[in-house]
Amino acid sequence: MGMDRNTVIGFVLIGALLIAMFVINSRSNQAYLAEQKRVEDSIAAVKAKADSISRKADAPKLDSLEKRKQQLPGAFITDSSGVERFDTLENELVRVVLTNKGGQPKQVELKKFRNAEGKPVVLGKGGFNKLSYTFNAKDNGSLETGNILFSISGKQNNADKSGSISYTLQDTTGKQLVHTYSLAPGSYMLDLKISVSGADKLFTNNAMNLFWQTETDKAENDLHYERMQTHICYMENGNYDFENLGSGDDKNFEKPVDWLAVKQQFFVSAIVAKNKMQSAIVKWTVPADSLKIVAQTTASCRIAISGGAVTEIPLQLYYGPSDYNVLSKYNNKMENIVPYGSGIFAFVKYINRHFLLPIFDFLRDHIASMGIVILILTLIIRLITSPILYKSYLSGAKMKALKPEVDLLKAKFTDSKTGQLDQQGFGMEQMKLWKSAGVSPLGGCLPALLQIPIFMSLYYFFQSNISLRGESFLWAKDLAAYDSIWTFGHVPLLNTLYGDHISLFTITATLTSLIISIYSMSSMQDNTNPVMKYMPYIFPVLLLGIFNNLPSALTWYYTVSNTITLILQIIIQKYIINHEKILAQIEENRKKPVKPNKFQERLQAMQETQKKLQEMKKTGK
């Protein structure tokens, strides 16, 4: 026996949804290629503006030490050495390098992660990165902290590996700016407290204009795929949302913002305002591929200052992995950054967070091989969904048993001269036949559709789970990336449709899908319809090009899942479903009074109305 037409339609819908998701996710990459020139122009404009600000801030420099101390109006005293100096705060997870130039982070090294080149992952590196704000400097207008040398004070390294350091800028009249950074053990979150004395003089309208720039360096093998997985994320007015990276854009926030983040494929750089940002403007650009930079992001944030002349502004900077378990510890909803579901499939994030992730974490804590973890996870999922699969095949077996009678009906409603089938008449009689035998017309389609949430959950799960990053299995060196066994380089049309490499797990996933189609179609109820006859073969071939660039964890899962499906299909149909018993049950159902459900009544009414309309057209009424 085999799958009925409705079952095939269900799986075709699954394939169509997957292709639609890939098209949606790839729009950002297509936009990037189409607008590359505009992006490069935007980068040039941003750099020109930054250089202009830097030159304006550096203009007052004088040569003598005494004049350098007095270089800021109001007798602000800067670092007496006149030299940029670096200090570090570190724990077992991160090493933060800070500079007295602006009293800001210089770069952050993630100790437990390596990039595609085998070097430590470093975030916030390079001259583009900046954390700065403007303040009033008496007669000379406003100055920017990012260009001023602060004095270093209060550095502490504690026995528990926590540490803190302060940077101070003050004048002879009592006005003072102090940046105090703290890093707790086992945390990726860097705390920043900006203490202000004389806030009413240093800031206008009780507000600080904070300037945050971050450059996201390439960390994975495939830059284009990494950009497709990169988002500008934010929590605005208590609601989480994100923007696709695309080729660059901007976003204006008029409601309070809790935090802003740049999430590349597996890492996050974020700024958090504990007392919220009143408003913000964010702009991001995508540099040329040759620079190996995923994106450059600039945020201008307005933060309210309260408390009179003396006040504190609590901020936080997150530099770390896009890990749901890690981000959820900070109690600020940053765990939403991990894309476990979005768009029309946003609901599947709850399946991933509260079902798949706990099982996955339990298995990886007890099993060394990540490939075996995926295999066992697949077995668990298929065991849970096996009742749905059984109902689908049972419906197919019932319809197969009715095939001789369906064929007689088809012959009855086929014009002997033209060979044309009266679809309306045939459909109505087929519905009556199914009802009399106790067969649901959606018995094969609905079970297949019910599997879509699990199907899409895993699609998101294996693309977003950082635990797979760098894990090898069989020939796959990294389960979070495609498993290339051969890279053939630049072939224009082939690169567009398929890629520049061959993923072996994609081949095995496609082949097992084709085998399932061949096995199912060989005994399907109606294989005369050319669309139904060839569609199940077309989709695996189309998915070949889509899967080729997806993580090997996903294609390994599909290979295992398809293999289990084929085995279950054979076992259920040949050894579990009793076809003689089904025929006997159908005869018993025919003896019972038929009570059609509301759906069947409406469907039959629609068919009868359609038939009457066609008859009226024929008679010219």
C-alpha positions as CSV (number, residue, x, y, z in Angstrom):
1,M,0.0,0.0,0.0
2,G,1.1,3.6,-0.2
3,M,0.3,7.2,0.4
4,D,-2.9,8.7,-0.9
5,R,-3.2,11.9,-2.9
6,N,-3.9,14.0,0.2
7,T,-0.8,12.7,1.9
8,V,1.3,13.6,-1.0
9,I,-0.3,17.1,-1.1
10,G,0.6,17.5,2.6
11,F,4.3,16.7,1.9
12,V,4.2,19.0,-1.1
13,L,3.0,21.8,1.1
14,I,5.8,21.1,3.5
15,G,8.3,21.4,0.7
16,A,6.6,24.6,-0.6
17,L,6.8,26.1,2.8
18,L,10.5,25.3,3.2
19,I,11.3,26.8,-0.2
20,A,9.2,29.9,0.7
21,M,11.2,30.3,4.0
22,F,14.5,30.0,2.1
23,V,13.4,32.7,-0.4
24,I,12.4,35.0,2.4
25,N,15.7,34.4,4.3
26,S,17.7,35.0,1.1
27,R,16.1,38.3,0.2
28,S,18.6,40.1,2.4
29,N,21.5,38.6,0.5
30,Q,20.0,39.4,-2.9
31,A,19.4,43.0,-1.8
32,Y,23.0,43.2,-0.7
33,L,24.3,42.1,-4.1
34,A,22.0,44.6,-5.8
35,E,22.9,47.6,-3.8
36,Q,26.6,47.1,-3.1
37,K,27.6,50.5,-4.6
38,R,25.1,52.4,-2.4
39,V,26.5,50.6,0.6
40,E,30.1,51.5,-0.1
41,D,29.1,55.1,-0.6
42,S,27.3,55.1,2.8
43,I,30.4,53.7,4.5
44,A,32.6,56.4,2.9
45,A,30.1,59.0,4.2
46,V,30.1,57.6,7.7
47,K,33.9,57.4,7.8
48,A,34.2,61.0,6.5
49,K,31.8,62.2,9.3
50,A,33.8,60.3,11.9
51,D,37.1,61.8,10.7
52,S,35.5,65.2,10.8
53,I,34.4,64.8,14.4
54,S,37.8,63.4,15.3
55,R,39.7,66.4,13.7
56,K,37.4,68.9,15.5
57,A,37.9,67.2,18.9
58,D,41.7,67.0,18.4
59,A,42.1,70.6,17.2
60,P,42.7,72.2,20.7
61,K,45.9,70.2,21.4
62,L,48.8,72.2,22.6
63,D,52.4,71.2,23.2
64,S,53.3,71.9,26.8
65,L,52.2,69.7,29.7
66,E,50.6,72.5,31.6
67,K,48.7,73.7,28.5
68,R,47.6,70.1,27.9
69,K,46.2,69.9,31.4
70,Q,44.2,73.1,30.6
71,Q,43.3,72.2,27.0
72,L,39.6,71.8,27.9
73,P,37.7,75.0,28.9
74,G,36.7,75.0,32.5
75,A,40.1,73.6,33.5
76,F,39.4,69.9,32.7
77,I,42.4,67.8,33.5
78,T,43.3,64.9,31.2
79,D,45.8,62.1,31.5
80,S,49.2,63.9,32.1
81,S,51.2,61.4,29.9
82,G,49.4,62.3,26.7
83,V,49.7,58.7,25.7
84,E,46.9,56.2,25.1
85,R,47.1,53.4,27.6
86,F,45.4,50.0,27.9
87,D,44.1,47.9,30.8
88,T,42.3,44.6,31.0
89,L,39.4,43.0,32.8
90,E,39.0,39.3,32.4
91,N,37.3,36.2,33.8
92,E,37.2,32.6,32.6
93,L,35.0,33.6,29.6
94,V,36.2,36.9,28.2
95,R,39.2,39.2,28.2
96,V,38.2,42.9,27.9
97,V,40.8,45.4,26.8
98,L,40.0,49.0,27.8
99,T,41.6,52.3,26.8
100,N,41.9,55.6,28.6
101,K,41.1,57.3,25.3
102,G,37.5,58.0,25.9
103,G,37.4,55.5,28.9
104,Q,35.9,52.9,26.6
105,P,36.4,49.2,25.5
106,K,39.0,48.6,22.8
107,Q,38.2,45.0,22.1
108,V,36.8,41.8,23.7
109,E,38.2,38.3,23.2
110,L,35.9,35.4,23.8
111,K,38.2,32.7,25.3
112,K,36.0,29.7,24.5
113,F,35.4,30.3,20.8
114,R,37.5,30.3,17.7
115,N,36.8,31.9,14.3
116,A,37.0,30.2,10.9
117,E,40.8,30.7,10.8
118,G,41.3,29.0,14.2
119,K,42.0,32.3,16.0
120,P,40.1,33.5,19.1
121,V,36.9,35.3,18.3
122,V,37.4,39.0,19.0
123,L,34.4,41.5,19.1
124,G,34.6,45.3,19.0
125,K,38.0,45.4,17.3
126,G,39.2,48.2,15.1
127,G,39.1,51.9,14.8
128,F,35.4,52.0,13.8
129,N,34.3,50.8,17.2
130,K,33.4,53.5,19.7
131,L,31.4,54.2,22.9
132,S,31.3,58.0,23.4
133,Y,29.0,60.9,24.2
134,T,29.1,64.7,24.0
135,F,29.2,67.1,26.9
136,N,29.3,70.9,27.3
137,A,32.7,72.5,27.4
138,K,31.9,76.1,28.3
139,D,32.7,78.5,25.5
140,N,33.9,75.9,23.0
141,G,30.5,74.2,22.7
142,S,30.4,70.4,23.0
143,L,33.2,67.9,23.0
144,E,33.2,64.1,22.5
145,T,34.6,61.8,25.2
146,G,35.9,59.3,22.7
147,N,38.7,61.6,21.7
148,I,39.9,62.7,25.2
149,L,42.4,60.9,27.4
150,F,40.9,60.1,30.8
151,S,42.9,59.5,34.0
152,I,43.0,55.9,35.3
153,S,42.0,55.2,38.9
154,G,40.6,52.6,41.1
155,K,41.7,49.4,39.3
156,Q,40.9,46.3,41.3
157,N,41.5,42.6,40.6
158,N,39.7,40.4,43.1
159,A,40.4,36.8,44.2
160,D,37.2,35.6,42.6
161,K,38.5,36.8,39.2
162,S,36.1,39.7,39.1
163,G,37.5,43.1,38.6
164,S,36.7,46.8,38.1
165,I,38.5,49.9,36.8
166,S,37.6,53.6,36.7
167,Y,38.4,56.4,34.2
168,T,38.1,60.0,35.3
169,L,37.8,63.3,33.6
170,Q,37.5,66.3,35.9
171,D,38.0,70.1,36.2
172,T,39.1,72.5,38.9
173,T,35.5,73.7,39.5
174,G,34.2,70.3,40.7
175,K,32.7,69.0,37.4
176,Q,33.5,65.3,36.9
177,L,32.9,62.4,34.6
178,V,33.8,58.9,35.9
179,H,33.5,55.6,33.8
180,T,33.5,52.6,36.1
181,Y,33.7,49.1,34.4
182,S,33.0,45.9,36.3
183,L,33.2,42.3,35.1
184,A,31.8,39.5,37.3
185,P,33.0,35.9,37.2
186,G,31.2,33.6,34.6
187,S,29.6,36.6,32.8
188,Y,29.8,38.0,29.3
189,M,28.1,41.2,30.5
190,L,30.4,44.2,31.1
191,D,28.8,46.7,33.5
192,L,29.4,50.4,33.0
193,K,28.4,53.1,35.5
194,I,28.8,56.7,34.3
195,S,29.0,58.9,37.3
196,V,28.5,62.7,36.7
197,S,29.1,65.6,39.0
198,G,27.8,68.9,37.6
199,A,25.3,67.2,35.2
200,D,23.2,70.3,35.0
201,K,26.2,72.2,33.5
202,L,27.7,69.3,31.4
203,F,24.5,68.2,29.7
204,T,21.7,70.2,28.0
205,N,18.0,69.5,28.6
206,N,18.8,66.8,31.1
207,A,19.8,64.3,28.4
208,M,22.9,62.5,27.2
209,N,23.5,61.8,23.5
210,L,25.3,58.5,23.6
211,F,27.2,57.3,20.5
212,W,27.8,53.6,20.0
213,Q,29.6,52.1,17.0
214,T,30.4,48.5,16.5
215,E,32.1,46.6,13.6
216,T,31.2,43.0,13.2
217,D,34.1,40.9,11.8
218,K,33.6,37.7,9.9
219,A,33.7,34.7,12.2
220,E,32.4,31.8,10.0
221,N,33.6,30.3,6.7
222,D,30.8,31.6,4.5
223,L,30.5,35.4,4.7
224,H,27.4,35.6,2.6
225,Y,25.5,33.0,4.7
226,E,26.7,34.7,7.9
227,R,25.2,38.0,6.7
228,M,21.9,36.2,5.9
229,Q,21.9,35.1,9.6
230,T,22.8,38.6,10.9
231,H,20.1,40.8,12.4
232,I,19.8,44.2,14.1
233,C,17.9,43.3,17.2
234,Y,16.2,45.5,19.8
235,M,13.7,45.7,22.7
236,E,11.4,48.7,22.1
237,N,8.7,49.7,24.5
238,G,8.9,46.2,26.0
239,N,8.5,44.4,22.7
240,Y,11.3,42.5,20.9
241,D,11.8,42.8,17.2
242,F,14.6,42.7,14.6
243,E,15.7,44.0,11.2
244,N,17.4,41.9,8.5
245,L,20.9,43.1,7.7
246,G,20.2,43.3,3.9
247,S,22.6,45.7,2.2
248,G,22.2,48.3,5.0
249,D,19.5,50.5,6.3
250,D,18.4,52.6,9.3
251,K,15.8,52.5,12.0
252,N,14.3,55.4,14.0
253,F,13.1,54.5,17.6
254,E,10.7,57.1,19.0
255,K,9.6,54.9,22.0
256,P,11.8,53.8,24.9
257,V,14.4,51.3,24.0
258,D,15.9,48.8,26.6
259,W,18.7,47.5,24.4
260,L,20.2,47.4,20.9
261,A,22.2,44.5,19.6
262,V,24.0,43.2,16.5
263,K,23.5,39.5,16.2
264,Q,25.8,37.9,13.7
265,Q,25.3,34.1,13.0
266,F,26.5,33.0,16.5
267,F,27.8,36.1,18.4
268,V,26.2,39.2,19.8
269,S,27.4,42.7,20.5
270,A,24.9,44.7,22.5
271,I,24.4,47.9,24.6
272,V,21.9,47.8,27.4
273,A,20.4,50.9,29.2
274,K,19.1,49.8,32.6
275,N,16.9,53.0,32.7
276,K,16.1,52.8,29.0
277,M,16.9,55.0,26.1
278,Q,14.4,57.7,25.5
279,S,14.9,57.4,21.7
280,A,17.5,56.1,19.3
281,I,18.6,56.2,15.6
282,V,20.4,53.1,14.3
283,K,22.1,52.9,10.9
284,W,24.0,49.9,9.5
285,T,26.0,49.3,6.4
286,V,27.6,46.3,4.7
287,P,31.2,46.7,3.5
288,A,32.8,45.1,0.5
289,D,33.4,41.3,0.8
290,S,37.2,41.9,0.6
291,L,37.2,43.6,4.0
292,K,35.8,40.4,5.6
293,I,33.4,42.6,7.7
294,V,29.8,41.4,8.2
295,A,28.4,44.9,9.1
296,Q,29.2,48.3,10.6
297,T,26.5,49.6,12.9
298,T,26.1,53.2,14.3
299,A,23.6,54.1,17.0
300,S,22.8,57.5,18.4
301,C,20.9,57.1,21.7
302,R,19.3,59.8,23.9
303,I,19.4,58.9,27.6
304,A,17.6,60.9,30.2
305,I,19.6,62.3,33.1
306,S,17.9,62.7,36.5
307,G,18.9,63.4,40.0
308,G,20.1,67.0,39.7
309,A,23.8,68.0,39.6
310,V,25.1,64.6,40.7
311,T,23.8,61.5,39.0
312,E,24.6,58.0,37.7
313,I,23.8,56.4,34.4
314,P,23.9,52.5,34.5
315,L,24.7,50.8,31.3
316,Q,25.8,47.3,30.2
317,L,27.7,45.9,27.3
318,Y,27.2,42.3,26.2
319,Y,29.9,40.6,24.1
320,G,29.3,36.9,23.8
321,P,27.6,34.0,22.2
322,S,24.1,33.9,20.7
323,D,23.1,31.2,23.2
324,Y,19.6,31.0,24.6
325,N,20.7,29.5,27.9
326,V,23.3,32.2,28.4
327,L,21.2,35.2,27.4
328,S,18.2,34.1,29.5
329,K,20.2,34.5,32.7
330,Y,20.3,38.3,32.3
331,N,16.5,38.7,32.8
332,N,16.2,41.4,30.1
333,K,14.6,39.3,27.3
334,M,17.8,39.2,25.3
335,E,17.2,35.4,24.8
336,N,14.8,36.5,22.1
337,I,17.9,37.3,20.0
338,V,18.4,33.6,19.3
339,P,16.2,33.1,16.1
340,Y,14.4,29.9,17.1
341,G,11.3,31.0,15.0
342,S,10.2,34.1,13.1
343,G,7.5,35.4,10.8
344,I,4.5,33.1,10.3
345,F,6.5,30.4,12.2
346,A,7.3,32.6,15.2
347,F,5.3,30.1,17.3
348,V,7.8,27.3,16.8
349,K,10.3,29.1,19.0
350,Y,8.3,27.8,22.0
351,I,8.7,24.3,20.8
352,N,12.4,24.8,20.4
353,R,12.9,26.6,23.7
354,H,10.8,24.3,25.9
355,F,10.9,21.0,24.2
356,L,13.8,20.5,21.7
357,L,16.4,22.5,23.6
358,P,16.1,20.7,27.0
359,I,16.2,17.3,25.3
360,F,19.2,18.4,23.1
361,D,21.1,19.7,26.1
362,F,20.4,16.6,28.1
363,L,21.7,14.4,25.3
364,R,24.9,16.4,24.6
365,D,25.7,16.4,28.4
366,H,25.8,12.6,28.2
367,I,27.0,11.8,24.7
368,A,30.3,12.9,23.3
369,S,29.5,12.8,19.5
370,M,27.1,15.6,18.4
371,G,26.2,13.6,15.3
372,I,24.9,10.8,17.6
373,V,23.0,13.3,19.7
374,I,21.2,14.5,16.5
375,L,20.5,10.8,15.6
376,I,19.0,10.1,19.0
377,L,17.0,13.3,18.9
378,T,15.6,12.4,15.5
379,L,14.6,8.9,16.9
380,I,12.8,10.6,19.8
381,I,10.9,13.0,17.5
382,R,9.9,10.2,15.1
383,L,8.7,8.1,18.0
384,I,6.5,10.9,19.2
385,T,5.1,11.6,15.7
386,S,4.7,7.9,14.7
387,P,1.0,7.9,15.7
388,I,0.4,10.7,13.2
389,L,2.4,8.8,10.6
390,Y,0.4,5.7,11.3
391,K,-3.0,7.5,10.8
392,S,-1.7,8.8,7.5
393,Y,-0.8,5.4,6.2
394,L,-4.0,3.9,7.6
395,S,-6.0,6.4,5.6
396,G,-4.0,5.6,2.6
397,A,-4.7,1.9,3.1
398,K,-8.4,2.5,3.3
399,M,-8.4,4.5,0.1
400,K,-6.4,1.9,-1.6
401,A,-9.0,-0.7,-0.6
402,L,-11.6,1.5,-2.3
403,K,-9.6,2.0,-5.4
404,P,-11.5,-0.6,-7.6
405,E,-14.8,1.2,-6.7
406,V,-13.3,4.6,-7.4
407,D,-12.1,3.4,-10.8
408,L,-15.7,2.2,-11.6
409,L,-17.0,5.6,-10.7
410,K,-14.4,7.3,-12.8
411,A,-15.4,5.2,-15.8
412,K,-19.1,6.0,-15.1
413,F,-18.5,9.7,-15.3
414,T,-16.1,9.7,-18.2
415,D,-17.6,10.6,-21.6
416,S,-17.0,7.7,-23.9
417,K,-16.7,9.9,-27.0
418,T,-14.5,12.8,-25.7
419,G,-12.8,10.9,-22.8
420,Q,-13.5,13.9,-20.6
421,L,-14.2,13.3,-16.9
422,D,-17.1,15.0,-15.2
423,Q,-15.2,16.3,-12.2
424,Q,-18.2,17.6,-10.3
425,G,-20.3,14.4,-10.7
426,F,-17.4,12.2,-10.0
427,G,-16.4,14.2,-6.9
428,M,-19.8,14.1,-5.4
429,E,-20.1,10.3,-5.8
430,Q,-16.6,9.8,-4.5
431,M,-17.5,11.7,-1.4
432,K,-20.6,9.6,-0.9
433,L,-18.5,6.4,-1.3
434,W,-15.9,7.6,1.3
435,K,-18.7,8.5,3.7
436,S,-20.4,5.2,3.4
437,A,-17.1,3.4,4.1
438,G,-16.1,5.7,7.0
439,V,-13.1,7.3,5.3
440,S,-12.2,10.9,5.9
441,P,-11.1,12.8,2.8
442,L,-8.5,14.6,4.9
443,G,-7.3,11.5,6.6
444,G,-3.9,11.6,4.8
445,C,-3.5,15.4,4.4
446,L,-4.0,16.6,8.0
447,P,-1.5,14.2,9.6
448,A,1.1,15.4,7.2
449,L,0.2,19.1,7.9
450,L,0.4,18.5,11.7
451,Q,4.1,17.6,11.2
452,I,4.9,21.1,9.8
453,P,5.5,22.7,13.3
454,I,8.1,20.0,14.2
455,F,9.6,20.2,10.7
456,M,10.0,24.0,10.9
457,S,11.2,23.9,14.5
458,L,14.1,21.8,13.5
459,Y,14.8,24.0,10.5
460,Y,15.3,27.0,12.8
461,F,16.9,25.0,15.7
462,F,19.8,23.5,13.7
463,Q,20.6,26.9,12.1
464,S,20.7,28.8,15.4
465,N,22.1,26.5,18.1
466,I,25.7,27.5,18.8
467,S,26.4,24.2,20.5
468,L,26.8,22.7,17.0
469,R,29.5,25.2,16.0
470,G,32.9,23.6,15.5
471,E,31.5,20.0,16.2
472,S,32.7,17.4,13.7
473,F,30.9,14.2,12.6
474,L,32.0,11.8,9.9
475,W,33.3,13.9,7.0
476,A,31.6,17.1,8.3
477,K,34.2,19.3,10.0
478,D,31.6,21.8,11.4
479,L,27.9,20.7,11.9
480,A,26.9,24.4,12.0
481,A,28.1,24.9,8.4
482,Y,27.7,22.9,5.2
483,D,29.8,19.8,4.7
484,S,31.7,20.5,1.5
485,I,33.5,17.5,0.0
486,W,34.5,19.4,-3.1
487,T,34.6,23.1,-4.0
488,F,34.6,23.8,-7.7
489,G,34.8,27.6,-7.7
490,H,33.1,30.2,-9.9
491,V,30.6,28.8,-12.4
492,P,27.9,31.6,-12.7
493,L,24.7,29.7,-13.4
494,L,25.6,26.7,-11.3
495,N,26.6,28.9,-8.4
496,T,23.2,30.7,-8.5
497,L,21.2,27.5,-8.6
498,Y,23.3,25.2,-6.5
499,G,26.4,26.8,-5.0
500,D,30.2,26.5,-5.4
501,H,30.5,23.2,-3.5
502,I,29.0,19.8,-3.1
503,S,27.5,18.9,0.4
504,L,27.5,15.2,0.9
505,F,24.8,15.2,3.6
506,T,22.6,17.2,1.2
507,I,23.1,14.4,-1.4
508,T,22.1,11.7,1.1
509,A,19.1,13.8,2.3
510,T,17.9,14.2,-1.3
511,L,18.5,10.6,-2.3
512,T,16.5,9.3,0.7
513,S,13.7,11.7,-0.2
514,L,13.6,10.4,-3.7
515,I,13.5,6.8,-2.5
516,I,10.5,7.6,-0.3
517,S,8.8,9.2,-3.3
518,I,9.5,6.3,-5.6
519,Y,8.3,3.8,-3.0
520,S,5.1,5.8,-2.2
521,M,4.2,6.7,-5.8
522,S,4.5,3.1,-7.0
523,S,1.4,2.2,-5.1
524,M,-0.5,5.5,-4.8
525,Q,-4.2,5.5,-5.3
526,D,-4.2,7.7,-8.4
527,N,-0.9,8.1,-10.3
528,T,-2.5,9.2,-13.6
529,N,-2.6,12.9,-12.8
530,P,0.7,14.2,-14.3
531,V,1.1,16.9,-11.6
532,M,0.6,14.4,-8.7
533,K,2.7,11.9,-10.6
534,Y,5.9,14.0,-10.9
535,M,5.6,16.6,-8.1
536,P,7.0,14.4,-5.4
537,Y,10.1,13.8,-7.6
538,I,10.5,17.5,-8.4
539,F,10.7,18.8,-4.8
540,P,13.7,16.7,-3.7
541,V,15.6,18.0,-6.7
542,L,14.6,21.6,-5.9
543,L,15.6,21.2,-2.3
544,L,19.0,19.9,-3.5
545,G,20.0,23.5,-4.3
546,I,18.5,24.9,-1.1
547,F,20.0,22.4,1.3
548,N,23.4,22.7,-0.2
549,N,24.2,25.8,1.8
550,L,22.5,24.9,5.0
551,P,24.2,23.5,8.1
552,S,25.2,19.9,7.9
553,A,23.4,19.2,11.2
554,L,20.2,20.0,9.4
555,T,20.9,17.8,6.4
556,W,22.2,15.0,8.6
557,Y,18.9,15.2,10.5
558,Y,16.9,15.0,7.3
559,T,19.0,12.0,6.1
560,V,18.2,10.1,9.4
561,S,14.6,11.2,9.4
562,N,14.0,10.1,5.8
563,T,15.6,6.8,6.5
564,I,13.4,6.2,9.6
565,T,10.3,7.3,7.5
566,L,11.1,4.8,4.8
567,I,11.6,2.0,7.4
568,L,8.4,2.9,9.3
569,Q,6.5,3.1,6.1
570,I,7.5,-0.4,5.1
571,I,6.9,-1.9,8.5
572,I,3.5,-0.2,9.1
573,Q,2.2,-1.1,5.6
574,K,3.5,-4.6,5.4
575,Y,3.4,-5.9,9.0
576,I,1.1,-3.6,11.1
577,I,-1.8,-2.6,8.9
578,N,-4.1,-5.6,8.3
579,H,-5.6,-5.0,4.9
580,E,-8.2,-7.8,5.2
581,K,-9.4,-6.3,8.5
582,I,-9.6,-2.9,6.9
583,L,-11.9,-4.3,4.1
584,A,-14.1,-5.9,6.8
585,Q,-14.2,-2.7,8.7
586,I,-15.3,-0.8,5.6
587,E,-18.1,-3.2,5.0
588,E,-19.2,-2.8,8.7
589,N,-19.2,1.0,8.3
590,R,-21.4,0.8,5.3
591,K,-24.1,-1.0,7.4
592,K,-24.1,1.9,9.9
593,P,-26.2,5.1,9.3
594,V,-24.1,7.8,7.7
595,K,-23.8,10.9,9.8
596,P,-21.6,13.4,7.8
597,N,-19.8,16.0,9.8
598,K,-20.2,19.7,9.1
599,F,-17.1,19.9,6.9
600,Q,-18.4,17.0,4.7
601,E,-21.9,18.6,4.5
602,R,-20.4,22.0,3.4
603,L,-18.1,20.3,0.9
604,Q,-21.0,18.3,-0.6
605,A,-23.2,21.4,-0.7
606,M,-20.4,23.3,-2.6
607,Q,-20.0,20.5,-5.1
608,E,-23.8,20.4,-5.7
609,T,-24.0,24.1,-6.2
610,Q,-21.1,24.0,-8.6
611,K,-22.7,21.2,-10.5
612,K,-26.0,23.2,-10.8
613,L,-24.1,26.2,-12.1
614,Q,-22.4,24.2,-14.8
615,E,-25.7,22.7,-15.9
616,M,-27.2,26.2,-16.1
617,K,-24.4,27.3,-18.3
618,K,-24.9,24.4,-20.6
619,T,-28.6,25.1,-21.0
620,G,-28.0,28.8,-21.5
621,K,-29.9,29.9,-18.4
